[in-house]
């Protein structure tokens, strides 16, 4: 199973913009840690099972092949303050989301269904179906 945190495991354009996101956040005095980049289908399925058939909270709504992480165009992050991950500061997440969107990312925090504040993706307008067809 592969559940990477490495920026270099993203597609080159996405990796470059991920680095730009980290830099732009730092300029706004927001430290960030990348918590997930590429996931293979098996890792995605394991995350999907969490909160369903495995213990823990639900952290994803999709199985393998239905996450942009599976195609190296998405990453998850968390802002850090005083060396600690900050999960419950809506204003801080909104600042990060605005920075990501200014770089062309789609921010999961703006989604109407299953708001996913730690998630950024750069799909180039492609759908999951298009990514799946291209990889088969």
C-alpha positions in Angstrom: 0.0 0.0 0.0 1.2 3.5 -0.8 0.0 6.5 1.1 2.6 9.1 0.5 3.3 12.5 2.0 6.1 13.3 -0.5 5.5 16.3 -2.7 7.6 14.7 -5.4 5.0 11.9 -5.7 2.5 14.5 -7.2 2.5 15.3 -10.9 5.2 17.9 -11.6 2.8 20.8 -12.2 0.9 20.0 -9.0 4.1 19.5 -7.0 5.4 22.9 -8.2 2.1 24.6 -7.1 2.1 22.7 -3.8 5.5 24.2 -3.1 4.2 27.6 -4.1 1.3 27.0 -1.7 3.6 26.2 1.2 5.7 29.3 0.4 2.7 31.6 0.0 1.3 30.4 3.4 4.7 31.0 5.0 4.7 34.6 3.7 1.4 35.0 5.6 3.0 33.5 8.7 1.2 30.2 8.3 3.4 27.1 8.6 1.9 24.0 6.9 2.7 20.3 6.8 1.7 18.1 3.9 -0.1 15.1 5.3 -1.0 13.2 2.2 -0.2 13.3 -1.5 -0.4 10.1 -3.7 -2.5 7.2 -2.5 -2.8 3.9 -4.4 -6.3 2.4 -4.7 -5.6 -0.1 -1.8 -4.7 2.7 0.6 -7.8 4.7 -0.5 -10.0 1.6 0.1 -8.5 1.3 3.6 -9.3 4.9 4.4 -12.8 4.4 3.0 -13.2 1.4 5.4 -12.4 3.6 8.4 -15.6 4.5 10.2 -17.5 1.9 8.2 -16.0 -1.6 8.6 -12.9 -0.5 10.5 -12.7 1.6 13.7 -12.2 5.4 13.6 -13.9 8.4 12.1 -14.9 8.6 8.5 -12.2 10.6 6.7 -13.2 10.1 3.0 -16.4 9.5 1.1 -14.8 7.7 -1.8 -13.2 4.3 -2.6 -10.0 3.7 -4.6 -10.2 5.1 -8.1 -12.6 7.9 -7.0 -10.1 10.2 -5.3 -7.9 12.7 -7.1 -5.2 11.5 -4.7 -5.1 8.3 -6.7 -4.0 10.3 -9.8 -1.3 12.5 -8.1 -3.2 15.7 -8.5 -4.3 16.3 -4.9 -2.7 16.8 -1.5 -3.9 17.2 2.1 -2.3 19.6 4.5 -2.7 21.1 8.0 -1.7 24.5 9.3 0.8 24.5 12.2 0.9 27.0 15.0 3.4 26.8 17.8 4.5 23.4 16.5 1.0 22.0 16.8 -1.5 21.0 14.1 -4.5 23.3 14.2 -7.7 21.5 13.1 -10.4 23.7 14.5 -9.6 27.3 13.6 -12.1 28.2 10.8 -10.5 31.6 10.1 -7.0 30.0 9.7 -8.4 27.3 7.3 -10.2 30.0 5.3 -6.9 31.9 4.9 -5.2 28.7 3.7 -8.1 28.0 1.3 -7.9 31.5 -0.1 -4.2 31.1 -0.7 -4.7 27.7 -2.4 -7.5 29.0 -4.6 -5.3 32.0 -5.6 -2.8 29.5 -7.0 -5.5 27.7 -9.0 -6.3 24.9 -6.6 -9.8 23.7 -5.9 -10.1 23.8 -2.1 -12.2 21.1 -0.4 -13.2 23.6 2.2 -15.5 25.3 -0.4 -17.4 22.1 -1.2 -21.1 22.0 -0.3 -21.0 18.3 0.4 -18.4 16.7 2.6 -16.4 19.8 3.4 -12.8 18.7 3.3 -10.7 21.7 4.6 -7.3 19.9 4.4 -7.8 19.0 0.7 -6.4 20.8 -2.3 -6.6 19.5 -5.9 -5.5 20.7 -9.3 -7.3 18.6 -11.9 -6.9 20.8 -15.0 -10.7 20.5 -15.5 -10.5 16.7 -15.9 -13.0 14.5 -14.3 -12.2 11.4 -12.3 -13.6 9.3 -15.2 -11.1 10.9 -17.6 -8.2 10.2 -15.1 -9.4 6.6 -14.7 -9.6 6.0 -18.5 -6.2 7.5 -19.1 -4.5 5.2 -16.5 -6.2 1.9 -17.7 
